[in-house]
Amino acid sequence: MATAFDTSPDGVVTAGLLGMNRGALSFVSQASTRRFSYCISDRDDAGVLLLGHSDLPFLPLNYTPLYQPSLPLPYFDRVAYSVQLLGIRVGGKPLPIPASVLAPDHTGAGQTMVDSGTQFTFLLGDAYSALKSEFLKQTKPVLPALNDPSFAFQEAFDTCFRVPQGRAPPARLPAVTLLFNGAEMTVAGDRLLYKVPGERRGGDGVWCLTFGNSDVVPITAYVIGHHHQMNVWVEYDLERGRVGLAPIRCDVASERLGLML
C-alpha cells in the first residue's frame, strides 16, 4: 500500500508516496508503527494520516480481522493488508456468490486486499459478473447502458452507461456494500460511477461503474482501492490484527481532531 500526500500551500506543486504496507522496507516496519489510520478525502488536496494510538471517541469503528495464512502460499501477497470478503449487496440485495469464490484458494489466489495505492476496486471474474448483472438490472429504468461490447475503460471496467453531456448521473443509484466479518463498506452516490475522459457517444458522455474485473488485468485478488475508501476512516491495528472502518467525512473528522483541511 502506498499513501500519497500533498504538503504544498496551493495543493498542486508537490506530492509524494509513503510506503505503508507490511514489508520490511515500508515506513510502518522501519518506524515500528503498530497502529495507524487515515481518511482519504474526496477533495484532491486534503486528507488525514495518524500514526500510533489515538483516542477517537467520535469514530464508531467496526473491526474485521486481518487475514494471513499460517504457511507461505505462492499467490498470496503477505505484505498486503488482507481481510476476508464474505458477501456483496447491491441496493440491499445479496448477490448469489458462493463463499468459495470470495475466499483464497489453496494457492493463496483470491485474497481481498485493502490498498490505498490502487484507484478503483477489482473483483474476481465470477463476483464481478454477478455485480455487473445485478447493477445493470437495477439501474435499467433510470440509466441507459452503453451496450458497446468492444469498449472497456482501462480494459477492466465494462459496466458502462450513457449520460447526456454536461449532466451528472441520477443521484439515486443502488449502493454496493462489501461485507466482512464484523464490518462493511458501502459505496454510494458519486463514488459508484466515473466519467471516462474524452469518451463520447453522440451527445452523451460515457460513465463506468468503479468496480472492475480482476481477471482481465490480470490480478489474482480482490482489491479495494482508494476511490472507495474516500470519506471512510480506515484504521490498521497490527497489535490486534484487525482493520477498523467508519464512514465519516474527512473534513468533519479533521475538525474534531483540531485540524484544518
C-alpha positions as CSV (number, residue, x, y, z in Angstrom):
1,M,0.0,0.0,0.0
2,A,1.2,3.5,-0.9
3,T,-0.3,6.6,0.6
4,A,0.0,9.9,-1.3
5,F,0.4,13.3,0.5
6,D,0.4,16.8,-0.8
7,T,2.0,19.4,1.5
8,S,2.3,22.4,-0.8
9,P,0.4,25.6,0.1
10,D,-1.6,25.6,-3.1
11,G,-2.2,21.8,-3.1
12,V,-0.7,21.3,-6.6
13,V,3.1,21.7,-6.6
14,T,4.5,18.8,-4.7
15,A,3.3,15.3,-3.9
16,G,5.0,12.1,-2.6
17,L,4.4,8.5,-1.8
18,L,4.8,6.8,1.6
19,G,5.0,3.0,1.6
20,M,2.7,1.8,4.4
21,N,2.5,-2.0,3.7
22,R,3.8,-4.8,5.9
23,G,7.1,-5.3,4.0
24,A,10.5,-4.9,5.7
25,L,11.3,-1.6,3.8
26,S,8.0,0.1,4.4
27,F,7.6,3.1,6.7
28,V,5.4,1.1,9.0
29,S,8.1,-1.6,9.5
30,Q,11.0,0.8,9.8
31,A,9.3,3.1,12.3
32,S,7.9,0.1,14.2
33,T,4.4,1.6,13.9
34,R,1.8,-0.8,15.3
35,R,-1.2,1.2,14.5
36,F,-2.1,3.9,12.0
37,S,-5.2,5.3,10.4
38,Y,-6.2,7.7,7.7
39,C,-9.1,9.4,6.0
40,I,-9.0,9.9,2.2
41,S,-10.9,13.0,1.3
42,D,-13.0,13.5,-1.9
43,R,-11.0,16.7,-2.3
44,D,-7.7,16.3,-4.2
45,D,-5.6,18.3,-1.7
46,A,-6.9,17.1,1.6
47,G,-6.7,14.0,3.9
48,V,-5.6,12.9,7.4
49,L,-3.0,10.4,8.5
50,L,-2.5,9.5,12.1
51,L,0.4,7.4,13.3
52,G,0.2,5.4,16.5
53,H,-2.6,5.1,19.1
54,S,-5.2,7.7,19.1
55,D,-8.4,8.1,21.2
56,L,-11.1,8.9,18.7
57,P,-14.4,8.6,20.6
58,F,-16.3,10.3,17.7
59,L,-15.5,7.4,15.4
60,P,-17.7,4.3,15.8
61,L,-15.1,1.9,14.2
62,N,-16.2,-1.6,13.3
63,Y,-13.4,-4.0,13.1
64,T,-12.7,-7.0,10.8
65,P,-9.7,-9.4,11.4
66,L,-6.7,-9.2,9.1
67,Y,-6.3,-12.5,7.2
68,Q,-2.9,-14.2,7.0
69,P,-2.4,-17.9,6.2
70,S,-0.1,-19.7,8.5
71,L,2.0,-21.1,5.6
72,P,3.5,-19.2,2.7
73,L,1.4,-19.6,-0.5
74,P,2.6,-18.8,-4.0
75,Y,-0.1,-16.4,-4.9
76,F,-0.8,-14.8,-1.5
77,D,0.7,-11.3,-1.0
78,R,1.8,-11.4,2.6
79,V,2.8,-7.7,2.8
80,A,-0.6,-6.5,1.9
81,Y,-3.4,-5.8,4.3
82,S,-5.8,-8.6,3.6
83,V,-9.3,-9.2,5.1
84,Q,-12.0,-11.8,4.3
85,L,-14.8,-10.7,1.9
86,L,-18.0,-12.6,2.9
87,G,-20.5,-11.1,0.5
88,I,-21.7,-8.3,-1.7
89,R,-25.1,-6.5,-1.7
90,V,-26.5,-4.3,-4.5
91,G,-29.3,-2.0,-3.5
92,G,-29.8,-4.1,-0.4
93,K,-30.0,-7.4,-2.4
94,P,-27.3,-10.0,-1.6
95,L,-25.6,-11.4,-4.7
96,P,-25.7,-15.1,-5.2
97,I,-21.9,-15.6,-4.9
98,P,-20.6,-18.9,-3.3
99,A,-18.4,-18.4,-0.3
100,S,-15.7,-20.4,-2.1
101,V,-15.5,-17.7,-4.8
102,L,-14.8,-15.0,-2.2
103,A,-12.2,-16.9,-0.2
104,P,-8.5,-17.5,-1.1
105,D,-7.9,-20.9,-2.6
106,H,-5.2,-23.4,-1.8
107,T,-2.6,-21.3,-3.7
108,G,-3.5,-18.1,-2.0
109,A,-5.2,-16.6,-5.0
110,G,-8.4,-14.8,-4.2
111,Q,-7.3,-12.7,-1.2
112,T,-9.0,-9.4,-0.5
113,M,-6.6,-6.5,-0.1
114,V,-7.3,-3.0,1.2
115,D,-5.0,-0.9,-0.9
116,S,-4.8,2.9,-1.0
117,G,-2.3,2.7,-3.8
118,T,-4.9,1.4,-6.3
119,Q,-7.5,3.8,-7.6
120,F,-10.6,1.7,-8.1
121,T,-11.9,-1.7,-6.8
122,F,-11.3,-5.0,-8.6
123,L,-13.4,-8.2,-8.2
124,L,-12.5,-11.6,-9.5
125,G,-14.5,-12.7,-12.6
126,D,-17.4,-14.6,-11.0
127,A,-18.1,-12.0,-8.4
128,Y,-17.7,-9.2,-11.0
129,S,-20.2,-10.8,-13.3
130,A,-22.8,-11.2,-10.6
131,L,-22.3,-7.5,-9.6
132,K,-22.5,-6.3,-13.2
133,S,-25.7,-8.3,-13.9
134,E,-27.5,-7.0,-10.8
135,F,-26.3,-3.4,-11.2
136,L,-27.5,-3.3,-14.8
137,K,-30.8,-4.8,-13.8
138,Q,-31.5,-2.3,-11.0
139,T,-30.3,0.8,-13.0
140,K,-32.1,-0.1,-16.3
141,P,-35.1,2.1,-15.6
142,V,-33.0,5.3,-14.9
143,L,-29.6,4.8,-16.6
144,P,-29.2,3.7,-20.2
145,A,-26.4,1.1,-20.6
146,L,-23.6,1.8,-23.1
147,N,-24.2,-1.6,-24.9
148,D,-20.8,-1.5,-26.6
149,P,-19.1,-4.9,-26.2
150,S,-15.9,-3.6,-27.7
151,F,-15.4,-0.9,-25.0
152,A,-13.9,-1.2,-21.6
153,F,-12.3,1.6,-19.6
154,Q,-8.7,0.7,-18.7
155,E,-9.6,-2.8,-20.0
156,A,-11.3,-4.0,-16.8
157,F,-14.3,-1.6,-16.4
158,D,-17.0,-2.6,-18.9
159,T,-20.2,-1.9,-16.9
160,C,-20.7,1.5,-18.6
161,F,-23.6,3.9,-19.3
162,R,-24.5,6.9,-21.4
163,V,-25.3,10.2,-19.6
164,P,-26.1,13.4,-21.5
165,Q,-23.1,15.6,-21.9
166,G,-22.9,18.3,-19.2
167,R,-25.2,16.3,-16.8
168,A,-24.5,14.0,-13.9
169,P,-25.9,10.5,-13.5
170,P,-29.1,10.1,-11.4
171,A,-28.5,10.8,-7.7
172,R,-30.3,7.7,-6.6
173,L,-28.4,4.6,-7.7
174,P,-28.2,1.3,-5.9
175,A,-25.4,1.3,-3.3
176,V,-22.9,-1.5,-3.4
177,T,-21.9,-2.9,0.0
178,L,-18.9,-5.1,0.7
179,L,-19.5,-7.4,3.7
180,F,-16.7,-8.5,6.0
181,N,-16.7,-10.3,9.3
182,G,-17.7,-7.6,11.8
183,A,-17.6,-4.7,9.3
184,E,-18.9,-3.5,6.0
185,M,-18.0,-0.8,3.4
186,T,-20.8,0.9,1.4
187,V,-20.1,2.6,-2.0
188,A,-22.8,5.0,-2.9
189,G,-23.5,8.3,-4.7
190,D,-20.8,9.8,-6.9
191,R,-18.3,7.1,-5.9
192,L,-20.2,4.5,-8.0
193,L,-19.6,5.9,-11.4
194,Y,-16.6,7.5,-13.1
195,K,-16.8,9.7,-16.2
196,V,-14.4,8.4,-18.8
197,P,-12.3,11.4,-20.1
198,G,-12.7,12.2,-23.7
199,E,-15.2,9.4,-24.4
200,R,-18.5,10.3,-26.1
201,R,-21.4,8.7,-27.9
202,G,-23.1,11.4,-29.8
203,G,-24.3,13.9,-27.3
204,D,-23.7,11.6,-24.4
205,G,-20.7,11.1,-22.1
206,V,-19.6,7.6,-21.0
207,W,-19.6,6.8,-17.3
208,C,-18.4,3.4,-15.9
209,L,-19.0,1.5,-12.7
210,T,-16.0,1.9,-10.5
211,F,-15.7,-1.9,-9.9
212,G,-13.5,-3.7,-12.4
213,N,-12.8,-7.3,-13.5
214,S,-9.6,-8.6,-11.9
215,D,-9.4,-11.5,-14.4
216,V,-8.7,-9.3,-17.4
217,V,-5.9,-7.2,-15.8
218,P,-4.9,-9.8,-14.6
219,I,-4.9,-9.7,-10.8
220,T,-5.4,-12.9,-8.8
221,A,-7.1,-11.0,-6.0
222,Y,-9.9,-8.7,-4.9
223,V,-8.5,-5.2,-4.4
224,I,-10.4,-2.4,-2.6
225,G,-9.0,0.9,-4.0
226,H,-8.7,4.4,-2.5
227,H,-11.7,5.7,-4.5
228,H,-14.0,3.5,-2.4
229,Q,-12.2,4.5,0.8
230,M,-13.0,8.2,0.4
231,N,-14.7,9.6,3.5
232,V,-14.1,6.4,5.4
233,W,-11.9,6.3,8.4
234,V,-9.6,3.3,8.0
235,E,-7.5,2.1,10.9
236,Y,-4.8,-0.6,10.7
237,D,-4.3,-2.2,14.2
238,L,-1.3,-4.6,13.8
239,E,-1.2,-5.3,17.6
240,R,-4.7,-6.9,17.5
241,G,-4.5,-8.0,13.8
242,R,-7.5,-6.1,12.6
243,V,-8.8,-3.3,10.3
244,G,-11.3,-0.8,11.5
245,L,-13.8,1.1,9.3
246,A,-16.1,4.0,9.9
247,P,-17.9,6.2,7.4
248,I,-17.2,9.9,8.1
249,R,-16.5,13.0,6.0
250,C,-12.8,13.8,6.3
251,D,-13.4,17.5,6.9
252,V,-15.6,16.6,9.8
253,A,-13.0,14.2,11.3
254,S,-10.3,16.8,10.9
255,E,-12.4,19.5,12.7
256,R,-12.9,17.1,15.6
257,L,-9.2,16.4,15.7
258,G,-8.5,20.2,15.8
259,L,-7.1,20.1,12.2
260,M,-8.0,22.3,9.2
261,L,-8.4,20.8,5.7
